[in-house]
Amino acid sequence: MKKTRINFFSMQVPPVNAVFKKQFDEMMQQIPDGPGCCVVIGYCGTESKIIDLIKTSDRLRKAIKGGTKLWGETKISRYRWIQEQVKQNQYDSIKIQIID
């Protein structure tokens, strides 16, 4: 029997920020915590769009939760950046796809 591993994690986007954070944190606990690469994808109906590409030689989970991005001229956490992208584009769900 061939061993397989889950290479994506998804969540429905709730309307309340506190619930979004809780679900996002639960999804993060499933992400491998070693070096790696992933794509964050937003879904709205049958449409999808890549929100972010994350690659690290250190810890992937830490890079997703604690990394920073620029929002205009302000540096914000990658988590907050993803949350803002989800709100702006009104995504129904997001998926984090691990790339081997």
N, CA, C and O atoms as CSV, one atom per row, in Angstrom:
chain,resi,resn,atom,element,x,y,z
A,1,MET,N,N,0.838,-1.170,0.000
A,1,MET,CA,C,0.000,0.000,0.000
A,1,MET,C,C,0.890,1.243,0.000
A,1,MET,O,O,1.865,1.330,0.747
A,2,LYS,N,N,0.533,2.199,-0.853
A,2,LYS,CA,C,1.299,3.425,-0.948
A,2,LYS,C,C,0.781,4.439,0.064
A,2,LYS,O,O,-0.426,4.655,0.171
A,3,LYS,N,N,1.694,5.059,0.804
A,3,LYS,CA,C,1.309,6.086,1.758
A,3,LYS,C,C,1.072,7.390,1.015
A,3,LYS,O,O,1.826,7.753,0.112
A,4,THR,N,N,0.043,8.069,1.395
A,4,THR,CA,C,-0.224,9.388,0.836
A,4,THR,C,C,-0.413,10.359,1.984
A,4,THR,O,O,-0.683,9.965,3.118
A,5,ARG,N,N,-0.266,11.634,1.668
A,5,ARG,CA,C,-0.519,12.631,2.693
A,5,ARG,C,C,-1.442,13.694,2.115
A,5,ARG,O,O,-1.512,13.891,0.902
A,6,ILE,N,N,-2.129,14.356,2.992
A,6,ILE,CA,C,-3.024,15.421,2.560
A,6,ILE,C,C,-2.153,16.591,2.118
A,6,ILE,O,O,-1.261,17.024,2.848
A,7,ASN,N,N,-2.420,17.097,0.921
A,7,ASN,CA,C,-1.601,18.202,0.436
A,7,ASN,C,C,-2.398,19.495,0.279
A,7,ASN,O,O,-1.915,20.449,-0.332
A,8,PHE,N,N,-3.608,19.533,0.823
A,8,PHE,CA,C,-4.347,20.789,0.842
A,8,PHE,C,C,-5.230,20.851,2.081
A,8,PHE,O,O,-5.644,19.830,2.630
A,9,PHE,N,N,-5.502,22.071,2.498
A,9,PHE,CA,C,-6.332,22.331,3.665
A,9,PHE,C,C,-7.265,23.469,3.292
A,9,PHE,O,O,-6.821,24.480,2.748
A,10,SER,N,N,-8.554,23.318,3.576
A,10,SER,CA,C,-9.493,24.353,3.167
A,10,SER,C,C,-10.433,24.719,4.304
A,10,SER,O,O,-10.594,23.974,5.271
A,11,MET,N,N,-11.051,25.893,4.160
A,11,MET,CA,C,-12.036,26.359,5.135
A,11,MET,C,C,-13.038,27.278,4.453
A,11,MET,O,O,-12.694,28.010,3.525
A,12,GLN,N,N,-14.275,27.233,4.921
A,12,GLN,CA,C,-15.290,28.179,4.483
A,12,GLN,C,C,-15.016,29.505,5.185
A,12,GLN,O,O,-14.571,29.513,6.333
A,13,VAL,N,N,-15.272,30.609,4.522
A,13,VAL,CA,C,-15.017,31.922,5.102
A,13,VAL,C,C,-16.255,32.380,5.875
A,13,VAL,O,O,-17.310,32.617,5.287
A,14,PRO,N,N,-16.115,32.503,7.212
A,14,PRO,CA,C,-17.242,32.987,8.016
A,14,PRO,C,C,-17.308,34.517,7.981
A,14,PRO,O,O,-16.295,35.164,7.717
A,15,PRO,N,N,-18.477,35.104,8.242
A,15,PRO,CA,C,-18.607,36.565,8.202
A,15,PRO,C,C,-18.000,37.282,9.410
A,15,PRO,O,O,-17.756,38.487,9.349
A,16,VAL,N,N,-17.757,36.567,10.492
A,16,VAL,CA,C,-17.256,37.174,11.727
A,16,VAL,C,C,-15.733,36.984,11.825
A,16,VAL,O,O,-15.231,35.873,11.652
A,17,ASN,N,N,-15.001,38.078,12.102
A,17,ASN,CA,C,-13.534,38.029,12.158
A,17,ASN,C,C,-13.009,37.052,13.201
A,17,ASN,O,O,-12.043,36.337,12.934
A,18,ALA,N,N,-13.625,37.002,14.388
A,18,ALA,CA,C,-13.158,36.110,15.449
A,18,ALA,C,C,-13.285,34.648,15.028
A,18,ALA,O,O,-12.417,33.831,15.338
A,19,VAL,N,N,-14.354,34.326,14.331
A,19,VAL,CA,C,-14.554,32.955,13.859
A,19,VAL,C,C,-13.549,32.639,12.756
A,19,VAL,O,O,-13.012,31.533,12.701
A,20,PHE,N,N,-13.295,33.613,11.875
A,20,PHE,CA,C,-12.289,33.430,10.821
A,20,PHE,C,C,-10.937,33.104,11.447
A,20,PHE,O,O,-10.265,32.164,11.022
A,21,LYS,N,N,-10.538,33.879,12.456
A,21,LYS,CA,C,-9.238,33.648,13.107
A,21,LYS,C,C,-9.170,32.264,13.735
A,21,LYS,O,O,-8.160,31.573,13.601
A,22,LYS,N,N,-10.233,31.851,14.417
A,22,LYS,CA,C,-10.252,30.542,15.063
A,22,LYS,C,C,-10.129,29.427,14.027
A,22,LYS,O,O,-9.337,28.501,14.205
A,23,GLN,N,N,-10.905,29.511,12.946
A,23,GLN,CA,C,-10.844,28.482,11.901
A,23,GLN,C,C,-9.495,28.494,11.189
A,23,GLN,O,O,-8.959,27.438,10.853
A,24,PHE,N,N,-8.948,29.683,10.959
A,24,PHE,CA,C,-7.640,29.795,10.311
A,24,PHE,C,C,-6.567,29.151,11.188
A,24,PHE,O,O,-5.718,28.411,10.692
A,25,ASP,N,N,-6.607,29.434,12.494
A,25,ASP,CA,C,-5.637,28.841,13.425
A,25,ASP,C,C,-5.761,27.319,13.460
A,25,ASP,O,O,-4.750,26.619,13.521
A,26,GLU,N,N,-6.989,26.801,13.422
A,26,GLU,CA,C,-7.186,25.351,13.394
A,26,GLU,C,C,-6.623,24.747,12.112
A,26,GLU,O,O,-6.035,23.666,12.136
A,27,MET,N,N,-6.803,25.442,11.001
A,27,MET,CA,C,-6.255,24.968,9.731
A,27,MET,C,C,-4.721,24.996,9.778
A,27,MET,O,O,-4.068,24.102,9.241
A,28,MET,N,N,-4.150,26.017,10.417
A,28,MET,CA,C,-2.689,26.138,10.507
A,28,MET,C,C,-2.068,24.980,11.282
A,28,MET,O,O,-0.945,24.570,10.989
A,29,GLN,N,N,-2.791,24.451,12.268
A,29,GLN,CA,C,-2.268,23.335,13.051
A,29,GLN,C,C,-2.049,22.088,12.194
A,29,GLN,O,O,-1.282,21.203,12.572
A,30,GLN,N,N,-2.716,22.015,11.049
A,30,GLN,CA,C,-2.586,20.858,10.166
A,30,GLN,C,C,-1.447,21.010,9.154
A,30,GLN,O,O,-1.026,20.032,8.538
A,31,ILE,N,N,-0.955,22.233,8.988
A,31,ILE,CA,C,0.109,22.512,8.008
A,31,ILE,C,C,1.426,21.943,8.529
A,31,ILE,O,O,1.738,22.111,9.708
A,32,PRO,N,N,2.201,21.277,7.684
A,32,PRO,CA,C,3.511,20.775,8.111
A,32,PRO,C,C,4.387,21.925,8.596
A,32,PRO,O,O,4.384,23.009,8.013
A,33,ASP,N,N,5.134,21.679,9.664
A,33,ASP,CA,C,5.960,22.744,10.242
A,33,ASP,C,C,7.430,22.540,9.917
A,33,ASP,O,O,8.279,22.590,10.806
A,34,GLY,N,N,7.727,22.315,8.669
A,34,GLY,CA,C,9.093,22.211,8.202
A,34,GLY,C,C,9.244,23.050,6.957
A,34,GLY,O,O,8.346,23.821,6.617
A,35,PRO,N,N,10.361,22.915,6.272
A,35,PRO,CA,C,10.533,23.678,5.035
A,35,PRO,C,C,9.495,23.270,4.007
A,35,PRO,O,O,9.074,22.114,3.964
A,36,GLY,N,N,9.085,24.215,3.184
A,36,GLY,CA,C,8.103,23.877,2.165
A,36,GLY,C,C,7.622,25.068,1.390
A,36,GLY,O,O,8.123,26.184,1.526
A,37,CYS,N,N,6.624,24.793,0.566
A,37,CYS,CA,C,6.058,25.793,-0.322
A,37,CYS,C,C,4.554,25.545,-0.410
A,37,CYS,O,O,4.113,24.396,-0.421
A,38,CYS,N,N,3.773,26.612,-0.473
A,38,CYS,CA,C,2.333,26.456,-0.616
A,38,CYS,C,C,1.736,27.636,-1.367
A,38,CYS,O,O,2.353,28.692,-1.507
A,39,VAL,N,N,0.527,27.424,-1.840
A,39,VAL,CA,C,-0.244,28.445,-2.527
A,39,VAL,C,C,-1.539,28.627,-1.754
A,39,VAL,O,O,-2.184,27.647,-1.381
A,40,VAL,N,N,-1.923,29.873,-1.512
A,40,VAL,CA,C,-3.202,30.179,-0.884
A,40,VAL,C,C,-4.147,30.592,-2.007
A,40,VAL,O,O,-3.858,31.520,-2.763
A,41,ILE,N,N,-5.286,29.891,-2.108
A,41,ILE,CA,C,-6.234,30.104,-3.196
A,41,ILE,C,C,-7.574,30.535,-2.610
A,41,ILE,O,O,-8.054,29.953,-1.637
A,42,GLY,N,N,-8.168,31.556,-3.212
A,42,GLY,CA,C,-9.493,32.012,-2.813
A,42,GLY,C,C,-10.525,31.558,-3.825
A,42,GLY,O,O,-10.277,31.599,-5.030
A,43,TYR,N,N,-11.685,31.123,-3.345
A,43,TYR,CA,C,-12.769,30.640,-4.209
A,43,TYR,C,C,-14.014,31.496,-4.005
A,43,TYR,O,O,-14.409,31.788,-2.877
A,44,CYS,N,N,-14.621,31.889,-5.120
A,44,CYS,CA,C,-15.881,32.619,-5.104
A,44,CYS,C,C,-16.772,31.965,-6.153
A,44,CYS,O,O,-16.602,32.185,-7.352
A,45,GLY,N,N,-17.723,31.159,-5.690
A,45,GLY,CA,C,-18.546,30.393,-6.623
A,45,GLY,C,C,-17.677,29.384,-7.363
A,45,GLY,O,O,-17.002,28.568,-6.736
A,46,THR,N,N,-17.689,29.434,-8.686
A,46,THR,CA,C,-16.875,28.515,-9.491
A,46,THR,C,C,-15.545,29.138,-9.898
A,46,THR,O,O,-14.738,28.495,-10.569
A,47,GLU,N,N,-15.312,30.385,-9.497
A,47,GLU,CA,C,-14.069,31.086,-9.826
A,47,GLU,C,C,-13.046,30.885,-8.710
A,47,GLU,O,O,-13.409,30.724,-7.544
A,48,SER,N,N,-11.766,30.894,-9.079
A,48,SER,CA,C,-10.703,30.810,-8.090
A,48,SER,C,C,-9.574,31.750,-8.485
A,48,SER,O,O,-9.399,32.078,-9.659
A,49,LYS,N,N,-8.808,32.177,-7.479
A,49,LYS,CA,C,-7.690,33.074,-7.725
A,49,LYS,C,C,-6.607,32.797,-6.687
A,49,LYS,O,O,-6.894,32.585,-5.509
A,50,ILE,N,N,-5.363,32.802,-7.145
A,50,ILE,CA,C,-4.243,32.638,-6.221
A,50,ILE,C,C,-4.091,33.931,-5.431
A,50,ILE,O,O,-3.934,35.010,-6.003
A,51,ILE,N,N,-4.139,33.805,-4.114
A,51,ILE,CA,C,-3.989,34.953,-3.222
A,51,ILE,C,C,-2.521,35.171,-2.885
A,51,ILE,O,O,-2.049,36.308,-2.860
A,52,ASP,N,N,-1.799,34.088,-2.625
A,52,ASP,CA,C,-0.412,34.217,-2.178
A,52,ASP,C,C,0.365,32.942,-2.471
A,52,ASP,O,O,-0.204,31.852,-2.522
A,53,LEU,N,N,1.655,33.088,-2.659
A,53,LEU,CA,C,2.599,31.977,-2.795
A,53,LEU,C,C,3.621,32.139,-1.681
A,53,LEU,O,O,4.215,33.206,-1.526
A,54,ILE,N,N,3.821,31.092,-0.915
A,54,ILE,CA,C,4.719,31.148,0.227
A,54,ILE,C,C,5.742,30.032,0.094
A,54,ILE,O,O,5.381,28.868,-0.077
A,55,LYS,N,N,7.012,30.387,0.173
A,55,LYS,CA,C,8.092,29.403,0.091
A,55,LYS,C,C,9.107,29.733,1.178
A,55,LYS,O,O,9.510,30.884,1.347
A,56,THR,N,N,9.507,28.704,1.909
A,56,THR,CA,C,10.482,28.921,2.973
A,56,THR,C,C,11.369,27.697,3.136
A,56,THR,O,O,10.942,26.563,2.922
A,57,SER,N,N,12.588,27.950,3.511
A,57,SER,CA,C,13.506,26.842,3.813
A,57,SER,C,C,13.554,26.596,5.318
A,57,SER,O,O,14.312,25.750,5.792
A,58,ASP,N,N,12.747,27.335,6.058
A,58,ASP,CA,C,12.708,27.204,7.512
A,58,ASP,C,C,11.426,26.482,7.940
A,58,ASP,O,O,11.366,25.255,7.860
A,59,ARG,N,N,10.409,27.204,8.388
A,59,ARG,CA,C,9.164,26.609,8.892
A,59,ARG,C,C,7.970,27.205,8.160
A,59,ARG,O,O,7.686,28.397,8.282
A,60,LEU,N,N,7.273,26.365,7.399
A,60,LEU,CA,C,6.163,26.820,6.576
A,60,LEU,C,C,5.021,27.394,7.413
A,60,LEU,O,O,4.497,28.462,7.096
A,61,ARG,N,N,4.639,26.704,8.459
A,61,ARG,CA,C,3.535,27.183,9.300
A,61,ARG,C,C,3.840,28.566,9.866
A,61,ARG,O,O,2.975,29.442,9.882
A,62,LYS,N,N,5.049,28.754,10.321
A,62,LYS,CA,C,5.463,30.046,10.872
A,62,LYS,C,C,5.468,31.124,9.786
A,62,LYS,O,O,5.091,32.267,10.047
A,63,ALA,N,N,5.890,30.770,8.582
A,63,ALA,CA,C,5.920,31.733,7.477
A,63,ALA,C,C,4.504,32.186,7.102
A,63,ALA,O,O,4.297,33.347,6.751
A,64,ILE,N,N,3.539,31.276,7.175
A,64,ILE,CA,C,2.159,31.637,6.836
A,64,ILE,C,C,1.558,32.519,7.933
A,64,ILE,O,O,0.964,33.557,7.640
A,65,LYS,N,N,1.710,32.114,9.178
A,65,LYS,CA,C,1.090,32.857,10.276
A,65,LYS,C,C,1.849,34.125,10.641
A,65,LYS,O,O,1.238,35.151,10.940
A,66,GLY,N,N,3.171,34.060,10.619
A,66,GLY,CA,C,3.954,35.175,11.151
A,66,GLY,C,C,4.695,36.007,10.123
A,66,GLY,O,O,5.332,37.000,10.475
A,67,GLY,N,N,4.624,35.621,8.863
A,67,GLY,CA,C,5.296,36.407,7.829
A,67,GLY,C,C,4.625,37.760,7.664
A,67,GLY,O,O,3.536,37.987,8.190
A,68,THR,N,N,5.272,38.654,6.936
A,68,THR,CA,C,4.705,39.978,6.714
A,68,THR,C,C,4.569,40.267,5.225
A,68,THR,O,O,5.295,39.712,4.401
A,69,LYS,N,N,3.632,41.139,4.899
A,69,LYS,CA,C,3.384,41.588,3.531
A,69,LYS,C,C,3.157,43.095,3.576
A,69,LYS,O,O,2.889,43.663,4.635
A,70,LEU,N,N,3.265,43.725,2.432
A,70,LEU,CA,C,2.973,45.152,2.351
A,70,LEU,C,C,1.527,45.371,1.911
A,70,LEU,O,O,1.080,44.792,0.921
A,71,TRP,N,N,0.807,46.199,2.643
A,71,TRP,CA,C,-0.538,46.624,2.283
A,71,TRP,C,C,-0.422,48.129,2.049
A,71,TRP,O,O,-0.437,48.919,2.994
A,72,GLY,N,N,-0.307,48.510,0.786
A,72,GLY,CA,C,0.016,49.907,0.478
A,72,GLY,C,C,1.455,50.139,0.893
A,72,GLY,O,O,2.376,49.536,0.343
A,73,GLU,N,N,1.641,51.010,1.858
A,73,GLU,CA,C,2.986,51.252,2.386
A,73,GLU,C,C,3.139,50.734,3.814
A,73,GLU,O,O,4.161,50.967,4.459
A,74,THR,N,N,2.127,50.036,4.298
A,74,THR,CA,C,2.132,49.519,5.662
A,74,THR,C,C,2.464,48.040,5.659
A,74,THR,O,O,1.925,47.270,4.863
A,75,LYS,N,N,3.356,47.650,6.556
A,75,LYS,CA,C,3.714,46.238,6.708
A,75,LYS,C,C,2.735,45.597,7.686
A,75,LYS,O,O,2.595,46.053,8.820
A,76,ILE,N,N,2.047,44.519,7.236
A,76,ILE,CA,C,1.101,43.810,8.102
A,76,ILE,C,C,1.412,42.320,8.069
A,76,ILE,O,O,2.143,41.845,7.199
A,77,SER,N,N,0.850,41.591,9.025
A,77,SER,CA,C,1.089,40.150,9.070
A,77,SER,C,C,0.455,39.476,7.855
A,77,SER,O,O,-0.536,39.956,7.303
A,78,ARG,N,N,1.042,38.365,7.459
A,78,ARG,CA,C,0.506,37.623,6.311
A,78,ARG,C,C,-0.916,37.152,6.609
A,78,ARG,O,O,-1.761,37.156,5.715
A,79,TYR,N,N,-1.195,36.747,7.849
A,79,TYR,CA,C,-2.556,36.354,8.238
A,79,TYR,C,C,-3.525,37.501,7.966
A,79,TYR,O,O,-4.563,37.295,7.337
A,80,ARG,N,N,-3.203,38.691,8.427
A,80,ARG,CA,C,-4.075,39.862,8.238
A,80,ARG,C,C,-4.222,40.190,6.750
A,80,ARG,O,O,-5.298,40.576,6.294
A,81,TRP,N,N,-3.130,40.031,6.003
A,81,TRP,CA,C,-3.145,40.305,4.569
A,81,TRP,C,C,-4.102,39.344,3.861
A,81,TRP,O,O,-4.887,39.760,3.010
A,82,ILE,N,N,-4.033,38.055,4.215
A,82,ILE,CA,C,-4.947,37.060,3.633
A,82,ILE,C,C,-6.387,37.400,4.009
A,82,ILE,O,O,-7.279,37.341,3.163
A,83,GLN,N,N,-6.614,37.751,5.261
A,83,GLN,CA,C,-7.952,38.105,5.723
A,83,GLN,C,C,-8.499,39.301,4.939
A,83,GLN,O,O,-9.667,39.295,4.551
A,84,GLU,N,N,-7.690,40.306,4.705
A,84,GLU,CA,C,-8.126,41.482,3.944
A,84,GLU,C,C,-8.414,41.128,2.488
A,84,GLU,O,O,-9.366,41.645,1.903
A,85,GLN,N,N,-7.606,40.256,1.902
A,85,GLN,CA,C,-7.842,39.819,0.526
A,85,GLN,C,C,-9.173,39.071,0.423
A,85,GLN,O,O,-9.920,39.241,-0.540
A,86,VAL,N,N,-9.452,38.250,1.418
A,86,VAL,CA,C,-10.698,37.476,1.447
A,86,VAL,C,C,-11.900,38.417,1.530
A,86,VAL,O,O,-12.891,38.229,0.825
A,87,LYS,N,N,-11.806,39.440,2.403
A,87,LYS,CA,C,-12.895,40.407,2.546
A,87,LYS,C,C,-13.099,41.204,1.259
A,87,LYS,O,O,-14.221,41.328,0.768
A,88,GLN,N,N,-12.021,41.734,0.726
A,88,GLN,CA,C,-12.114,42.586,-0.463
A,88,GLN,C,C,-12.702,41.857,-1.662
A,88,GLN,O,O,-13.521,42.413,-2.394
A,89,ASN,N,N,-12.286,40.617,-1.859
A,89,ASN,CA,C,-12.715,39.852,-3.023
A,89,ASN,C,C,-13.932,38.970,-2.756
A,89,ASN,O,O,-14.394,38.259,-3.647
A,90,GLN,N,N,-14.446,39.018,-1.535
A,90,GLN,CA,C,-15.648,38.288,-1.128
A,90,GLN,C,C,-15.569,36.796,-1.458
A,90,GLN,O,O,-16.485,36.233,-2.058
A,91,TYR,N,N,-14.464,36.165,-1.059
A,91,TYR,CA,C,-14.301,34.729,-1.288
A,91,TYR,C,C,-15.213,33.934,-0.365
A,91,TYR,O,O,-15.449,34.323,0.779
A,92,ASP,N,N,-15.722,32.815,-0.876
A,92,ASP,CA,C,-16.566,31.912,-0.095
A,92,ASP,C,C,-15.718,30.974,0.756
A,92,ASP,O,O,-16.093,30.614,1.872
A,93,SER,N,N,-14.569,30.587,0.210
A,93,SER,CA,C,-13.678,29.664,0.912
A,93,SER,C,C,-12.242,29.931,0.472
A,93,SER,O,O,-11.987,30.551,-0.560
A,94,ILE,N,N,-11.322,29.443,1.288
A,94,ILE,CA,C,-9.903,29.499,0.917
A,94,ILE,C,C,-9.303,28.115,1.064
A,94,ILE,O,O,-9.779,27.293,1.847
A,95,LYS,N,N,-8.256,27.875,0.303
A,95,LYS,CA,C,-7.554,26.599,0.357
A,95,LYS,C,C,-6.062,26.878,0.372
A,95,LYS,O,O,-5.571,27.748,-0.347
A,96,ILE,N,N,-5.354,26.134,1.195
A,96,ILE,CA,C,-3.888,26.191,1.199
A,96,ILE,C,C,-3.422,24.880,0.578
A,96,ILE,O,O,-3.638,23.803,1.135
A,97,GLN,N,N,-2.787,24.985,-0.570
A,97,GLN,CA,C,-2.315,23.830,-1.339
A,97,GLN,C,C,-0.808,23.694,-1.129
A,97,GLN,O,O,-0.047,24.590,-1.494
A,98,ILE,N,N,-0.382,22.596,-0.551
A,98,ILE,CA,C,1.050,22.331,-0.359
A,98,ILE,C,C,1.641,21.897,-1.695
A,98,ILE,O,O,1.064,21.070,-2.401
A,99,ILE,N,N,2.790,22.459,-2.032
A,99,ILE,CA,C,3.484,22.118,-3.267
A,99,ILE,C,C,4.728,21.326,-2.909
A,99,ILE,O,O,5.569,21.792,-2.140
A,100,ASP,N,N,4.845,20.125,-3.468
A,100,ASP,CA,C,6.031,19.293,-3.191
A,100,ASP,C,C,7.138,19.609,-4.161
A,100,ASP,O,O,8.212,19.013,-4.088
